[in-house]
Amino acid sequence: MSRWAVVLAGGVGSRFWPLSTPARPKQLLPLVTNETMLSATLRRLRPLAAAKHTLVLTNESLTAAVRALAPDLPARNVIAEPRPAGTAAALAWAADTIVRTVGRDAVMLCVHADWAIGDEPGFLEALERAARAAEKHHALITVGVVPTRADPGFGYIQPGEMVRGEDLLRRVARFVEKPDRARAEAMRNEGFLWNSGIFVWRAGDFLDELRKHTPEVAPALEIAAGDAARFFSEVKPVTVDVGVLERSDRVMVLPGDFEWDDVGTWEALGRVRARDAAGNAASGSVHLHDAERNVVHAASGTIVLYGVSDLVVVTRDGLTLVTTLARSAELKTLIEALPASVREQG
């Protein structure tokens, strides 16, 4: 059966301000390595799906930039979302596109463009196992990452009963939204998995469940009849977790024991970037002395840190951000409080 890669590459990545901007959000930036995050994602998926079988869904304003970054993709495979409509709508449109192109049996390997994957062979092996399970069971498969820490920033999946005839595949008992740290620790000890957002299913099976359970999106597919602009104007925003997976009884989970991180904040870069002996993750022209556990990104100029720890320091085009690792997740609040002249400078 044909395999299609579906990459969700929307959003503005405001938590990576001032480096990330609406015109060049985090998925188009080389945050983890010298490769942009989207380029790394597309390269990583190539063993499983050819360029002609890869769809990238992104903001309408980013379409040209994505096509320039991925010239091997057919232009029609970069799908513009005229407005943010949630992951259920994005994946529904991708599934509908695939069904109209090759039929309902094609398997979709759905990922986000802003992840750090340390163990790429393990990641690919998990996707391949999930694809085989989706074909065999006609189920909606999610890959739940085995937690390496109690992280309150992630959602969790509770594996349920084992699927007959399978070693690792289980039905999903429930999804849990971001818990507090104590609950996250308890769930990790109880065998919960991180809700990674890695989804694998046959396109037709996903559309069947969407039409059955997701009134926010399903009617728009029928009204649009292949017209993307009309579809995205008609849908009501909802995540695929809430709109489909939490409502369906055909959802199964496979554990993925590989290095995965959702690179959502500057603090996360301290986990996934190469670090020096003092735990500093630095990029660009940076000099550190008697400094520990800092995340430093010099997109312009030179940064010198002395005698400090647990800071985030970012420079870009005459603008400097200094905050703590602990507060780096709150940049949306900061940006809203800044005058437009400073906000837009970033």
N, C-alpha and C positions, 0 to 999 in steps of 0.2 A: 504494500500500500504506500501511497505517496506521503511524504513527511513535509510539513510546512513549518517554518519558524515564524513566530509572530512576536515582534519586539515592541513593547510599549515605551515610547520615548517622548512623552509629553511632559508638561510641568515646567516651572521656571527655576526650581532649585533655590528658593530664596534663602535657605539656611546656609548657602555657600556665598552669600554676599560678603564682600564686594566683588569677588572674582566672577561669580555667576550673575548674569544679567538676563533680561527677557530675550535679548537678541542672541545670547550665547549662554544658555543654561548649562547646568552641571553635566548633562549627558553628552555635551559637545566639548567638554573640557578634559584635559589630561590630569585628572586628580590623583589617581592611584599610582599610575606609571606614566611613561611618556606617551602612551596611547590614549586617545580620547576614550571615554567610557563606552560610547556607542560603537566605536570601531572595535574595541576589545570584545564587546558582546557579539557583534556580527562575525568576527573572526572565530570566536569560540564555538559558534553554532554551525559553522560551515561544514564540519564532518557529518552533520545530521541532515542538513537541508541546503540545497544549492541556492545561489543568489536568486534565480528565477522563482524559487519557492520560498522566498523570504519577504514578509510584509513588515514595514515599519509604520506605526501610527504615531503621529506627532502633531504639535500645534501647527495650525495653518501658516503662521508667520515663520516657522522653522523649516518648511518644506524644502526651500532652495538650499539651505545650509546642509540639511541631511543628505540631499541628493549629491551635493558636492563632496561630502564626506564619504559617501558610499556609491561611487560611480558605477560599480558592477551591478547594482540593483536596477532592474527596469524602472523607469520613471513612474510608471503606474503603480509600482509596489510600495511607493512612499505615499501613504494615505494621510491627507490633511484633515484634521478635526477642526471645524470652524469655531467650535467653542468647547470648553471642558464639559464632558458629559459623563464622566465616570468610567471605570474599567469594564462594567457590564456592557455598555454601549460600544466601546472600542472593540472588545472581543467579539461581540455580536456582529459588528460590521465586518471584522476580519473573517469570521466563520462564514458569513453570507457570501463574501467575496470568493472564498475558497470553494464553496459549494457551487457557485455559479461558474467557476472556472474549471474544476476537475471532478466535482461530485462530493457527496456527503461522507464518503468513507475516508477521505484524507485526514491524517492525524495532525493536529495543531500542537506545537511545542511553544508554550507561551511564557515569555520572560520579560523582565524589565531591563532597561538600558543602563541602570545606575547601580549595579551590584559589583562587588569585588568577589572574585572566585579564585581561591588559592590553589585548589586541587582540581584542575580542569579535567583530567581523565575521570576522576570520581564524579564530577558534575555531569559529564557526557554519559557515563555509564548509568547514572540515575535516570536521566532523561530517556535513554534507550529502554530501560526496564519499564518506565512509566508508559512509553509508547506501546510496548508489547502488551501491557496490562489493559490499556485503553482499547486496543484492538480485540483482545480476548474477551473482555467482560462488558464491552460497550458502556463503560463507566466514565465518570469525570474523575480524573486522577489528579491529586495534588501531591507534590513532593514536600514532605515536612522535614526540615533540617534538624538534625540532632543538636540540641543546644550545647554550647560550650560555656555558657554563663547564664545567670539569672538576669535577663535583660527586660526591664519594664517597657522598653520602647518597641517591642515586637508583639504581634498577636501570636496565639498558640493554638495548637490542634490537639485534641485528645483522641488517640487511636482507640477504636472500638473492637468489635469481634473480628477474628481472623477470617479472611475470605477462603472458602473451602478450596483445597488443592494448591494453596499458595503459601510460601514461606514467610514473606514479609508484608504482603498486602493486607491492609485492614480497612474495614469500614470506618468512616469518621463518626465518632460519638458526638462531638460538638466542637465548635470554634469558640475561642475566648478572646475578647478584645484586650488591648494592652492593660495588663494588671499592674498592681503596685509591686514593689521589689520583693516583699515577703511572699506574696502569692506566686510571683514568678519563680522564686526559689523552690517553693513547695511543688509547683507544677513540673519543674524540671526533675525533681526527685521522684515524681509520680509517673514519669515517662512521657510527658507531653512533648510535642515537637514544635519548633518555630513554624509559624505560617509564613512561608517564604514568598508566596506569590508565584511559584512555579506550577503551572497548570498544563496538563496534557490530556487531550481528548480527541475523539473523532468529531469533525466539524458538524456533522449531522446530529450526533448525539447531544452536543452542546446546544444546538438550536432547538432541538426537541424539548430539552429541559427549560430553556429560556422561554419558549412559547407557553409552556405549562405553568411556570412559576413567576415570571417577571413582567407584570403589566406596565412597569415603567418604561420598558424597552420594546417588548415584542410587537405591539401594534404599529410602531414606527417602521419596522421592517416591511410590513405588508404595505403600508402607505407609500414608503419611499420607492419600492420597486427598482432598486439599483441606483437611486439618486442619493449620493452621500450627503450633499448639502441639505436635502430635505430630511433625510434620516436624522442627522444630528440636530436639526432644528426642532424635531418632534419629540425626541426622547426626554425622559426625566432622569437627571443624574442619579446614579446608584452604583455602588461598588459591586463587582461580580461576587464577592464573598456574601454580601447581604442579599443581593438580588437573585442569585442563583444557588450558590453552594449551601447556604444555610437553610434553603427551602427544599432542596432536592434530597431524595433518598438513594441517589445513584452515585454518591461521592465516596471515593476511597482514597486512602493515603499510603504512600510508600515513604519509608525513612530515607533521608539522604545524609550520609555521614561524610561530608566533604567541607572544605573551608569556604564558608559563605558569609557575606556581610552586606547588609543594606546600607549603603554609604549615604546616610541622610544628614549628617552634620559634620562640622569640622572635627569634633571629638572622634568620630568614627575613623577619620584618617589616621589617627594615632594607633588604631588597631590594624589597619590594612597596609599602610605604607611601610617601606623599609625604615628601620629605626637605628639610631646609634646606640652605643653602650649605655648611655644615660636615658634611653627611652624617648629621645626627641625624634620626631618625624619632620624632616625639613626638605623643602624644594626651592631651587633657585639659589641666588647668592646670599647665603646665610652663614653667620659665624656665631658659635655658641661657646660660652665659657662658664663653667660652674652652673649649668642650667640643666634641668631635668624635666622629662615628660611634657615637653612643649610641642605644639603643632605650628609650624612656621612655613609660610608660603610667600616667597618673594617673586611676584610676577613682574615687578619692576624694582629697580634700586637694589640696595643691600640692607639686610637686617642683621643687627648684632644684639644678642641677648646675653645678659650677664647676671648671674645670681638670682634667677627667677625660675619658677616651676609652674606646671599645669596651666600654661597660657596658650591662647590662640593669637597669632600675630600674622596679619595678611596685608600685603601692599599691592596696589594696582593703580598705575597712572596717577600718582600724586595723592591717592587716598589710602589711609592706613586704618585698619581695624585692630583693636586690642581688646580682648575679652578673656574670660577664663574658660577652661574646658567645660566646667559645670554649667556655665551660662550660654555656651555656644548654640545650644538647641533653641534658644529664645530669640533668634535674630529676626524672626517675623515681627515680633513685638517692637524690637529696636527700629526696624526699617519704617514701620508705620509712624513712629514718633519723630523721625528725622525730617528736616525740611526737604522739599523736593529737589532743591539744588544739590544737596549732598546725596540723597537717595539715587537720583538719576545719574550722578557722576560715576557711581559704581556700575 
